[in-house]
Amino acid sequence: MRLLLITLVFLACSASKEDKVLKQASEIHNDAMEIGHKTSLRISYLKKNESGLARAHQDSLQSITLALGEWYEMVVEVPGYEHEDNGHDHDHAHGDQMEHLEHLSAMEILEIQTELKKEIERLQASVMGLSIAIQKETKKSIQNEE
């Protein structure tokens, strides 16, 4: 009887730790999705004026857009913490990939979410760098016209 009680306490503690790690992974996922949404909006804004951009900037914008699409294809939710889409324009795994995640440990899922967030932060930085370069070029072009 005592062994059963000790086993139950151990299992409860283990489950609690797993839940904490999965909750952290879910928070990271949600942060990454928000960054992805803001990055998508910034890209959309830049694309509205794409025809006036230098060829190099157009190419950079195209590359970043493709990388963002690939990032969205890699995104998976945390099992047990699926969120509502809230109207954000994005796609992520709900089917087969989610089934594969359920076989991973909470720590492995946390690592995946951390890497996905790092990648979207890199893309966000690329978009911001491109925005700054475009602003500088535009300002320089206006000054040359004066």
C-alpha positions in Angstrom: 0.0 0.0 0.0 2.8 2.4 0.9 4.6 1.6 -2.4 1.4 2.4 -4.3 1.1 5.8 -2.5 4.7 6.6 -3.2 4.3 5.7 -6.9 1.2 7.8 -7.2 2.9 10.8 -5.7 5.9 10.3 -8.0 3.6 10.1 -11.1 1.7 13.2 -10.0 4.9 15.2 -9.6 6.2 14.0 -13.0 2.9 14.9 -14.7 3.0 18.4 -13.0 6.6 19.0 -14.3 5.6 17.9 -17.8 2.6 20.2 -17.7 4.8 23.2 -16.7 7.2 22.5 -19.5 4.3 22.1 -22.0 2.8 25.4 -20.7 6.1 27.1 -21.2 6.3 25.6 -24.8 2.8 26.9 -25.4 3.7 30.4 -24.3 6.7 30.4 -26.6 4.5 29.1 -29.4 2.0 31.9 -28.9 4.8 34.5 -28.8 6.2 33.1 -32.0 2.8 33.2 -33.7 2.4 36.8 -32.7 5.8 37.7 -34.1 4.9 35.8 -37.2 1.7 37.7 -37.6 3.4 41.1 -37.2 6.1 40.1 -39.6 3.5 39.1 -42.2 1.8 42.5 -41.8 5.1 44.3 -42.3 5.8 42.2 -45.4 2.4 43.0 -46.8 3.0 46.7 -46.2 6.4 46.5 -48.0 4.8 44.6 -50.9 2.3 47.3 -51.5 5.1 49.5 -52.7 7.3 46.8 -54.2 7.2 48.2 -57.7 9.1 51.3 -56.6 11.8 49.3 -54.8 15.3 48.7 -56.1 15.8 45.2 -57.7 17.9 44.1 -54.8 15.3 45.1 -52.3 12.6 43.3 -54.3 14.7 40.1 -54.3 15.3 40.4 -50.6 11.5 40.9 -50.0 10.8 37.8 -52.2 13.3 35.7 -50.3 12.0 36.7 -46.9 8.4 36.1 -48.0 9.4 32.5 -49.1 11.2 31.9 -45.8 8.2 33.1 -43.9 6.0 30.7 -45.8 8.4 27.9 -45.0 8.4 28.9 -41.4 4.6 28.7 -41.2 4.7 25.2 -42.8 7.1 24.0 -39.9 5.0 25.5 -37.1 3.2 23.0 -34.9 1.1 23.6 -31.8 1.8 22.2 -28.4 -0.3 19.1 -27.8 -3.0 19.9 -25.3 -2.5 23.7 -25.7 -4.1 24.2 -29.1 -5.1 27.8 -29.6 -7.9 29.5 -31.5 -6.6 31.2 -34.6 -8.2 34.6 -33.8 -8.4 35.5 -37.4 -4.6 35.5 -38.0 -3.6 34.5 -41.5 -1.4 31.5 -40.9 -1.2 27.8 -41.3 0.3 25.2 -39.0 0.1 21.5 -38.4 -3.1 20.1 -37.0 -3.0 16.6 -38.4 -0.2 14.1 -38.9 2.5 16.3 -37.5 0.5 16.8 -34.3 0.3 13.0 -33.9 4.1 12.8 -34.1 4.5 15.5 -31.5 2.5 13.5 -29.0 5.3 10.9 -29.0 7.9 13.5 -28.0 8.8 14.4 -24.4 7.7 17.8 -23.1 11.4 18.9 -23.2 11.7 18.0 -26.9 8.5 19.9 -27.6 9.9 22.9 -25.7 13.1 22.7 -27.8 11.1 22.7 -31.0 9.1 25.7 -30.0 12.2 27.5 -28.9 13.9 26.9 -32.2 10.8 28.0 -34.2 10.7 31.2 -32.2 14.4 31.9 -32.8 13.8 31.4 -36.5 10.8 33.8 -36.7 12.8 36.4 -34.7 15.6 36.1 -37.3 13.0 36.6 -40.1 11.5 39.6 -38.2 15.0 41.1 -37.9 15.5 40.6 -41.7 12.3 42.4 -42.4 13.2 45.3 -40.1 16.6 45.5 -41.7 15.1 45.6 -45.1 12.6 48.3 -44.0 15.5 50.4 -42.7 17.4 50.0 -46.0 14.4 50.9 -48.0 13.8 54.0 -45.9 17.4 55.1 -46.3 17.3 54.6 -50.0 14.0 56.5 -50.3 15.4 59.4 -48.2 18.6 59.4 -50.3 16.6 59.4 -53.5 14.5 62.3 -52.3 17.6 64.3 -51.4 19.1 63.7 -54.8 16.0 65.0 -56.5 16.2 68.3 -54.6 
